[in-house]
Structures are given as C-alpha cells and as structure tokens.
Amino acid sequence: MNKDLDAFFERVITVKLPEDRNSIDIIDQTLLPGTIKRINLSTREEIWEAIKKLRVRGAPAIGVSAAYGIAVLANRIHSNDFDAFYVQFKDIKDYLASSRPTAVNLFWALNRMDDTVIANKDKPVAEIKEILFTEAQAIRDEDVAISRGIGEIGFRLMEELKVPGEELGIETHCNAGTLATAKYGTATAPMYIALEHGWEGNDMHVYCDETRPLLQGARLTAFELVNAGITTTVQCDNMASILMKQGKIKIIFVGCDRVAANGDAANKIGTSGLAIIAKHYGVPFYVCAPSSTIDPNTPTGNEIPIEMRDPEEIKSMWYKEPMAPSQAEAFNPAFDVTDHELITGIITEKGLCHAPYDEAFKKLGII
C-alpha cells in the first residue's frame, strides 16, 4: 500500500457526511488549486447552489453529494405519516434534480434514494430516514469500488504500452479524478492504481488539457496529480494536436457525464475535438464510465441535453478586465458529445467494452 497516496486521498476527500448528519461536508472546488477549503452545506438551497456552481462537480461526486444531501434533508421532515413525508421528499428530490441537466448520476442517485423510500414505505418514517443514510453511504462505498475497478482495467492497458526505461505519455481532459468521485477518479484511476502497483510517479507523464473555460484540467487534475507525485504537464486545449504529432501521447483517458446506449459519450466541452485528433494520429482514446453513467433510456448522443452556462465564464470570469467586447455574444456549452465511432473503448467497472457498444453493454448486464 502506498502510504503517501493514502494520505493524499484523505486530504482531498470530495464529500463526506459529518457525525451529526446535519449537513454535507465538501471541498469547495471553485477555490482550487490555491486554497483547500471545506464547507458545510446544510440547506437544500446550499446543496443546489454547490452543484450548480461547480463547488462539487464530476458525475460520481454529484451523485454521492445528492444522495447524502437528500438523506440529510429528509431527516428534517417533521411528519410520521408516510404520505405526508413522501410529498415533501419528492419536492426535495425534484428541486435537487433541477441543479444540472446533463450528469445522469445526479438523477440516478436521487432515483435510487426514491426507490429506497418506496421499498420501505410500510416501515415507520423514522426507520426510513435511517435507511436513507445507509443507502447514501452504500452509494459512496460503491463508487470507490467502481473507480478502483475502472482503474485496474485502465492500468492493464497502460502496462501493454509501457516501454521499460521510458515514461508513458498519457493525456486527459477536464477533471475525472478523485475530486470528481469518492476516491481514485475515473480517468485518473489508472494512474493512481499504477502507483499502488509499484510504478513511480516518473514512470508516466500526464498531459492535462487546461480545459476552457473553467480550467478544471489546470486547476484540478494537475493539482491532484502533482500532489500525488506524478509527472504532470498542463497545456492549452488547442495544443493537443502537436503533442500527438510529436508522439508524446500514447493513450488518452477521459471521463464522462452520460453515455448513450449506442456508446456516444457526453463529457466536458472539447472532448469530442480531442477524440477527432486522436483518431487522426492513431492514439487510443478511452472513455472511463461507471455503469451508472450509461443511460439505456438515451438511444444516441443526439438525445443528451447539453447544459448552457453563463457567457461571462468565457468573457470575463478569469480576467481583471473583460477579454471580449461586451456587445459580443458568447457560446458556452458545458459539454459536447463524442461519437462512438471515435472511441477505442469504454471502460466500465464491469469490463472493457468495444463497439458495437449496445451489445457490449448488454453482455455485461449494464443495459
């Protein structure tokens, strides 16, 4: 076991439930990398705002936060009558679900908590509240196991490409690391598992796309990897092509917020362009997808809703002075959809999937 890595994970736990169970405790990711600050969210408005404003982000972490959050809020409902309790529970669920439209884990976790309530409706409300806390913890623990499963598969792919005595060049986009999950991450899990299997930090060289406009690659992924002791380089998104042309990238891992039944994958804006460049240069491109992000009710990527965000994230958010004329409009989608034909494989905790993806998902019992 890598003690330094364990200490790092303990330091950056994305979301946890305090002992009093009256709030959820998160790292405010909007302040990273300069400030590591934990904040407590105790009201439904605070939890909604934290998800909406990306204080907590990453599909799995959003799911865990939503599960903990609805358990905390449901615990405050003052009614011993199930029907009255459930009306208020549904209101909380619908409110939290309105925070972000694309990440399927948000709805998956809230629906799972809803199903738990219905499955136990014949029990006293006080007991249902305790069961909700147990279910939320199970969602968190399962996410750790899922990330580790994805990491083991990704690590085996890395081993196949590793040349003794040379660093393995890896590229990733946005942040699908421990900050986006309960532990390990999805796209970064193979790197962390490599450390657990005895690789040194300089056995690999991870190139982090800056990830405009919110800079999650530069602020979050690079922060994680540097602190874990992994050789890390940050580059602007539009530098990926020259890196691949120079032969520095041997494999690409990205996360996702939703995968359609045919394998089309929605991830942070810029992922699709990266996949197109990787296809041109023959670099294997893998999407790391917990099975909970695979949506059987979405046939293709055309049906995935794309969140549109505040134009000022592009025009003025990161600058002392606006960097675009105030009269200019700004196009600011949070995600794009990578066509399944551009994806080398989709790594789930249940196995590595190749096209045709719908058949691969069915074979693994995912859909």
Secondary structure, 3 states (H helix, E strand, C coil): CCHHHHHHHHHCCCEECCCCCCCEEEECHHHCCCCCCEEEECCHHHHHHHHHCCCCCCHHHHHHHHHHHHHHHHCCCCCCCHHHHHHHHHHHHHHHHCCCCCCHHHHHHHHHHHHHHHHCCCCCHHHHHHHHHHHHHHHHHHHHHHHHHHHHHHHHHHHHHCCCCCCEEEEECCCCCHHHCCCCCCCCHHHHHHHHCCCCHHHEEEEEECCCCCCHHHHHHHHHHHHCCCEEEEECHHHHHHHHHCCCCCEEEECCCEEECCCCEEEECCHHHHHHHHHHHCCCEEEECCHHHEECCCCCHHHCCCCECCCHHHHCCCCCCCCCCCCCCCCCECEEEECHHHCCEEEECCEEECCCHHHHHHHCCCC
